[in-house]
Each structure stands twice: as structure tokens, then as C-alpha cells.
Amino acid sequence: MTYTVTAEVQNTGKNAEANVNLSLQYNGIQVGQTTIANLEVNASETLTFSWTPTTTGTYNFTACTPSVLGELYVEDNVAERILYIFNVTMFDGMVLHYSFFVQQGMTNIVLPFDLAYSQRSDTIFRATSALSYMGSVIASFWDEDVTTRMIKNAGGNGMFGYGNHTPFWIFTNVTVGEIVPISVDGVGGHLFTVTGEQFLDLAAIGRVEVWVLSDTTTSGGIAYFEKATGLLVKGTFHYSMSGTDASYTLKLQGTNARPTWVQVPTNQEIEQGTALTYDVNAQDANGIDHYSVNDTIHFAVDVNGLITSAASLTPGEYGLEIRAYGLAGNYCSAIITVTVKGGIPFFYYLVILGVVIGVSAAVIVIIVRRKHRGEISYP
């Protein structure tokens, strides 16, 4: 996606200025510069830069103009804007399948809840939800701005609220201790704190590395967001309506936004002196970008998912985490054990070790017994 960044300089002084330099930088690199021949009082000029980021992340844009002779107030000669670029390609056509768990009195109800996204403009995406209940569908819709997470143009039966922040994803560059606003259905915005990060094992989608957020507005609320994509994978939200305390839980059951294994990787066995050759395959709606393994000393994996090992592996068990990354930076993972067979069985090793120790002891005894009158003779 291409962005247009505009820097503006205005003459708020009492005199016209000539040859005014205006420059634009991002992350300390100059990306634009112009010289304004004449800048009248109260007049302004702009510098426009067309920018296509190559990756997601935080970018610091700075516009500056040098001070002029006699200028006393120079603080406004520099303007700074920090932008976070989110991977919007993930949202277009993204579908999330959740289980919606709600407790009504003594009855626990689990319902299917589906959420689909479609692009309306460069940064605005329409979210459409469907909650299936007793043979009918409760439908809602709203728009989300992927640069702010703000909800607007809501309709149907949704109650997340105009001007609140979506509960279904957060920015991936959060840090521990950061406050993140999240809308809770029925009552609007709550403030959550990023309390840590961990791995979460979910039966439907496997092992996921997540940010953990705790609700500071209403106690008991907790949400887990995948670190790679920012998507909500599990969350329990508490609220009070008309004096009645209530809660609901959302748990991700599947999505086309993260890769899935064509066949889940399994444990492998090889003989000592034989190199491992094991092919893994994942699929993703946007395509697989690459694979990785955590143990790069003993193993390697190519872009097609072919895992190989060194032929010199010693007997034993090797834990290996395998990841398949989609083009959006999301991934699925699996942990397997590679067992290298061969070598001396442990029982025989003890027997041999005992013989060696016995022989060594005998040699020591012989050496000691051959000491005579302070002399040492060697066998």
C-alpha cells in the first residue's frame, strides 16, 4: 500500500523569508527536500512524499526547517509524527471462526460465531458477524480503521459501540505495561493492560505465542492475542448491565488468516550416521512465505519445507519446533522429537565402564605393590 506523507511549513513571523529549506525524514533518513524561494507572512508551502513501506512496523517521520537569523522561538521548526504500519493485506477476505460461550443463570451455552472482513478503502474494513442461535442468525456489522482500531458505522445487533476499539485484534508492537482500549459487547470500551507474553495451547489451532492482556476496568477479564498477527485467540470479557454481572468467552476455532498444516508434523526416527530428510507442508490463503526450525545447529529447512539434519548427530532425542510463515507474517507451529538411534546401549555401557574401572584399579594396585625401599619401578 502506498501512503502520501505531507510536510507543511508556515511563516508565522513578521517578515517575509527567502530561500526557506524544508526537509522530510523517516527513521533518520531524508526522503524529501525543497527550497522555497519566497515565503510571505502567514503563507505556507508543502512538501509531498509518496511512500510505500516494505514491511510493517513503527516509523518516525520528522519535518524540519532551519532557524533564521534572530529567530528566538525555534521549537516549532521541527514537527514529528510516529506512524505504525499494520499489515492490512491480512484483513481483506479474512474470516475468523469463534466459539461464543455465555452463561445464563445455571445454563452454559456455546454458540458458533463467525466474523468476516472486506476492504472498503485503503485503511477501512467492513466487519460482518454472524452468531447462530436456535436456528436463526444474529447479524451485525461495523467498520474498522486499521490505523487506529476504531469502530464506526455500526449496525445490526452489534453493541461494541461507535468510537470504541475493536476487541478482535490489537497492534502487534505492544509492550508489557501498555494500556490497550478494547470494546466489550454491551458496555463499550474497557482498558486492558499488557501483563506479559506466553505460549498458549489451543485444541483447534495448536500452539500459539500470545500477548496476555488483563481488564483493569472490570476484574476478571483476560484476553490472549497472537503476537504474530495481533488476532484475538481467546478472551473472557466481564461486564455489568442493569445491575447484573455477566461474562462471555470467545475462543478461536479456525481462520484463513494463519497457515494450517496439510499434515501435522510427526516424530521422526533415524539411525546414527544417517541424515534426516523430512518434508512438511502448510497452506495459507495468501501463500506460504517460508519455514523455520528453532535448532539451526543440528537441522535446516528450506523454503519448501524440506527438513534435513547433519549426518553426525549423536544418539539421543532432539526437540524441534517447526514453523510455517504466511505472507502476512502469521504462522502455525508444531513440536516434534527426532530420535537418533544407535551407539552402545546403556546397560552394556555400564558393564564396559565397570570392566575399565576394574582394570584401572588392578593397575593401580600393581603399581603400588611394586614400590620398594623408596624406589619406584615401572612395569
C-alpha positions in Angstrom: 0.0 0.0 0.0 1.3 3.5 -0.9 0.9 6.4 1.5 1.1 10.1 0.8 3.1 12.0 3.5 2.8 15.8 3.5 5.0 18.2 5.4 4.0 21.9 5.7 5.9 25.0 6.7 4.1 28.3 7.6 5.6 31.7 8.1 4.1 32.9 11.4 6.7 35.7 11.8 6.5 39.4 11.0 8.8 39.3 7.9 8.9 37.5 4.6 11.6 34.9 4.3 13.6 33.8 1.3 15.3 30.5 0.4 13.5 28.5 3.2 14.6 24.9 3.3 12.1 22.2 4.2 13.1 18.6 4.6 11.3 15.4 5.5 12.9 12.4 7.1 11.7 9.0 8.3 13.7 6.9 10.8 16.6 9.4 10.4 16.7 9.1 6.6 16.0 12.1 4.4 13.3 11.2 1.9 12.4 14.7 0.6 13.7 18.2 0.4 12.7 21.5 -1.2 13.8 25.1 -1.1 11.1 27.8 -1.1 12.3 30.9 -2.9 10.0 33.3 -1.0 7.7 32.7 1.9 5.4 35.6 2.7 4.0 36.3 6.2 1.2 33.8 7.0 1.8 31.9 3.8 2.6 28.2 3.8 4.2 25.7 1.4 4.0 21.9 1.4 6.4 19.0 0.6 4.7 15.8 -0.5 6.3 12.4 -0.4 4.9 9.2 -1.9 5.9 6.3 0.3 5.4 2.5 0.1 6.6 0.7 3.2 8.3 -2.6 2.6 7.3 -4.1 6.0 5.1 -3.4 9.0 6.4 -1.6 12.0 6.8 1.8 13.6 8.1 4.7 11.5 9.1 8.1 12.8 8.5 11.0 10.3 10.2 14.3 11.0 9.7 17.6 9.1 12.2 20.4 9.8 13.3 23.8 8.6 16.5 25.6 9.8 16.1 28.6 12.1 16.7 32.1 10.6 18.9 34.9 11.9 17.4 36.4 15.0 14.7 33.8 15.5 14.1 33.3 19.2 11.4 30.6 19.3 12.7 27.6 17.3 10.7 24.7 19.0 8.2 24.8 16.2 10.8 24.4 13.5 10.5 20.7 13.9 7.4 18.5 13.7 7.3 14.8 14.4 4.7 12.1 13.7 5.1 8.4 14.6 3.1 6.0 12.4 2.5 2.3 12.9 2.1 0.5 9.7 -0.2 -2.6 10.1 -0.3 -5.4 7.6 -3.7 -4.7 6.0 -3.4 -7.4 3.4 -4.3 -9.9 6.1 -7.7 -8.3 6.6 -9.1 -8.4 3.1 -11.2 -11.5 2.9 -10.1 -12.7 6.4 -12.6 -15.0 8.2 -12.4 -15.8 11.9 -14.4 -18.7 13.4 -15.0 -18.5 17.1 -16.9 -20.4 19.7 -19.1 -18.0 21.8 -19.5 -19.2 25.4 -22.1 -17.4 27.6 -23.5 -18.3 30.9 -27.2 -17.6 31.5 -28.2 -18.4 35.1 -27.3 -22.0 35.6 -27.1 -22.7 31.9 -23.9 -22.7 29.8 -24.4 -22.0 26.2 -21.8 -22.5 23.4 -22.7 -20.9 20.0 -20.8 -20.6 16.7 -19.7 -17.0 16.0 -18.2 -16.1 12.6 -16.5 -12.8 11.6 -15.6 -11.8 8.1 -13.7 -8.7 6.8 -13.8 -7.0 3.5 -11.9 -3.8 2.3 -13.9 -0.6 1.8 -11.0 1.8 1.4 -7.2 1.9 1.9 -7.5 1.6 5.7 -11.2 1.0 6.4 -12.5 -2.6 6.5 -16.1 -3.8 7.0 -16.5 -6.4 9.7 -19.6 -8.6 9.4 -20.5 -11.0 12.2 -23.0 -13.9 12.4 -24.0 -15.5 15.7 -26.0 -18.7 15.2 -28.7 -19.3 17.9 -31.6 -21.7 17.9 -31.7 -22.0 14.1 -31.5 -18.3 13.5 -28.6 -15.9 12.8 -28.0 -12.7 14.8 -26.2 -10.5 12.3 -24.1 -7.3 12.9 -21.7 -5.1 11.0 -19.3 -2.3 11.6 -16.3 -0.6 10.0 -12.8 -0.7 11.5 -9.9 1.7 10.8 -6.8 -0.4 10.8 -4.6 2.6 11.6 -6.5 3.3 14.9 -8.6 0.1 15.7 -11.6 2.5 15.9 -15.1 1.2 15.2 -17.7 3.3 13.3 -20.8 2.9 11.1 -22.1 0.0 13.3 -25.4 -1.6 12.6 -27.5 -4.7 13.2 -27.4 -6.3 16.6 -23.8 -5.4 17.5 -23.2 -3.4 20.6 -19.5 -2.8 20.5 -20.2 0.9 20.1 -19.3 3.7 17.7 -15.9 5.2 18.6 -14.7 2.3 20.6 -11.8 -0.1 19.8 -12.2 -3.5 18.2 -11.8 -6.5 20.5 -10.8 -8.8 17.8 -7.2 -7.6 17.2 -4.5 -5.4 18.6 -1.4 -3.9 17.2 1.5 -6.4 17.3 4.0 -3.8 18.6 2.5 -3.5 22.1 4.8 -3.8 25.1 4.4 -5.1 28.6 2.7 -2.4 30.8 0.9 -0.7 27.8 -2.7 0.3 28.2 -4.9 -1.0 25.3 -8.6 0.1 24.9 -10.9 -2.8 24.0 -14.6 -2.7 23.4 -16.7 -5.2 25.4 -20.0 -6.1 23.9 -22.9 -4.4 25.7 -20.9 -1.7 27.6 -18.4 -0.2 25.2 -14.7 0.4 26.0 -12.6 -1.1 28.7 -9.0 -0.5 29.4 -6.7 -3.6 29.3 -3.1 -3.8 30.4 -0.5 -5.9 28.6 0.7 -8.1 31.5 3.1 -10.5 29.7 3.6 -13.0 26.9 3.4 -16.8 26.8 2.6 -19.8 24.7 -1.0 -21.0 24.6 -2.1 -24.4 23.5 -5.5 -24.5 21.8 -7.0 -27.7 20.6 -8.4 -26.2 17.4 -5.4 -24.2 16.2 -2.4 -25.6 18.1 0.4 -23.8 20.0 0.3 -20.0 19.7 2.6 -17.4 21.1 0.4 -14.6 22.6 0.3 -11.3 24.4 -1.7 -11.5 27.7 -4.0 -8.6 28.5 -5.9 -8.1 31.7 -9.0 -5.9 32.1 -8.4 -3.1 34.5 -12.0 -1.7 34.2 -13.8 -4.8 35.3 -11.9 -7.5 37.2 -11.8 -11.0 35.8 -11.5 -10.1 32.2 -8.5 -11.5 30.3 -7.6 -11.8 26.6 -4.9 -13.5 24.6 -3.8 -12.1 21.3 -1.4 -13.8 18.9 1.9 -12.0 18.8 2.5 -12.6 15.1 -0.9 -11.3 13.8 -2.5 -9.5 16.8 -5.6 -11.6 16.4 -7.7 -12.5 19.4 -7.4 -16.2 20.0 -9.1 -16.4 23.4 -10.8 -13.9 25.7 -13.1 -13.7 28.6 -14.9 -10.4 29.0 -16.9 -9.3 32.1 -19.4 -6.5 32.2 -22.4 -5.3 34.2 -25.7 -4.3 32.6 -28.7 -3.1 34.5 -27.0 -4.1 37.7 -26.5 -7.7 36.6 -22.9 -9.1 36.2 -22.3 -11.1 33.1 -19.5 -12.5 31.0 -18.8 -14.2 27.8 -15.8 -16.1 26.3 -14.6 -16.1 22.7 -12.2 -18.9 21.6 -10.8 -19.1 18.1 -11.6 -22.3 16.3 -10.1 -21.5 12.9 -9.2 -18.8 10.4 -7.9 -18.4 6.9 -5.6 -15.7 8.3 -3.0 -18.1 9.6 -1.4 -21.1 7.9 -2.5 -24.6 8.7 -0.6 -27.9 8.3 -1.6 -30.1 5.4 -0.5 -32.9 7.6 0.6 -32.2 11.2 4.3 -33.0 11.5 5.1 -36.2 13.5 8.0 -37.5 15.5 10.9 -39.0 13.4 13.5 -41.7 14.0 16.8 -42.1 12.2 19.9 -44.3 12.7 23.2 -42.9 13.8 25.2 -41.8 10.7 22.0 -41.3 8.6 20.8 -37.7 7.8 17.2 -36.8 8.4 15.1 -35.9 5.3 11.6 -34.9 6.3 9.2 -32.9 4.2 6.5 -30.7 5.9 3.7 -28.8 4.2 1.5 -26.0 5.2 -1.2 -23.9 3.4 -2.4 -20.4 3.7 -5.0 -18.3 1.9 -2.3 -15.8 0.9 0.5 -18.3 0.4 3.4 -19.7 2.4 6.4 -17.4 2.7 9.0 -19.6 4.4 9.6 -22.3 7.1 11.8 -22.2 10.1 13.2 -24.5 12.8 14.4 -23.5 16.2 17.5 -25.7 16.3 19.7 -24.4 13.4 22.8 -26.1 14.8 21.6 -29.7 14.0 18.9 -29.0 11.5 18.0 -26.9 8.5 14.8 -26.3 6.5 14.4 -24.8 3.0 11.7 -22.6 1.6 9.7 -25.6 0.5 9.6 -27.2 4.0 12.2 -29.9 3.5 14.0 -30.5 6.8 17.4 -32.0 6.8 19.9 -32.8 9.6 23.6 -33.3 9.9 24.7 -37.0 9.5 26.9 -36.6 12.5 24.2 -36.4 15.1 24.9 -38.4 18.3 22.4 -40.8 19.6 19.6 -39.2 21.7 16.4 -37.2 21.4 16.2 -33.7 19.8 13.2 -31.5 20.3 12.4 -29.5 17.2 9.9 -26.7 16.8 8.8 -26.2 13.1 7.1 -23.0 11.9 5.4 -22.2 8.6 5.0 -18.5 7.9 2.4 -16.9 5.7 2.9 -13.8 3.6 1.3 -11.7 6.3 3.9 -12.8 8.9 1.5 -15.1 10.7 2.5 -18.7 11.3 1.5 -22.1 12.6 3.9 -24.3 14.6 4.4 -27.9 15.6 6.8 -29.5 18.0 8.3 -32.9 17.2 11.0 -35.2 18.6 13.8 -36.5 16.4 15.3 -39.7 17.9 18.7 -40.8 16.7 19.2 -44.5 17.3 22.5 -46.3 17.6 25.6 -46.3 19.8 26.2 -48.5 22.8 23.1 -49.4 24.8 23.2 -48.0 28.3 23.3 -51.4 30.1 26.4 -52.5 28.1 27.9 -49.2 28.7 27.7 -49.7 32.4 29.3 -53.2 32.0 32.1 -51.9 29.9 32.6 -49.0 32.3 32.8 -51.4 35.2 35.5 -53.5 33.4 37.5 -50.4 32.6 37.3 -49.3 36.2 38.3 -52.8 37.4 41.3 -52.9 35.1 42.3 -49.5 36.2 42.1 -50.5 39.8 44.2 -53.6 39.2 46.9 -51.5 37.5 46.9 -49.1 40.5 47.3 -52.0 42.9 50.2 -53.4 40.9 51.9 -50.1 40.8 51.6 -49.6 44.5 52.8 -53.1 45.4 56.0 -52.6 43.3 57.1 -49.7 45.5 60.3 -50.9 47.4 62.6 -49.0 49.7 61.5 -45.7 48.4 62.2 -46.6 44.9 59.6 -46.8 42.1 59.9 -49.3 39.4 57.6 -49.4 36.4 56.1 -52.5 34.8 
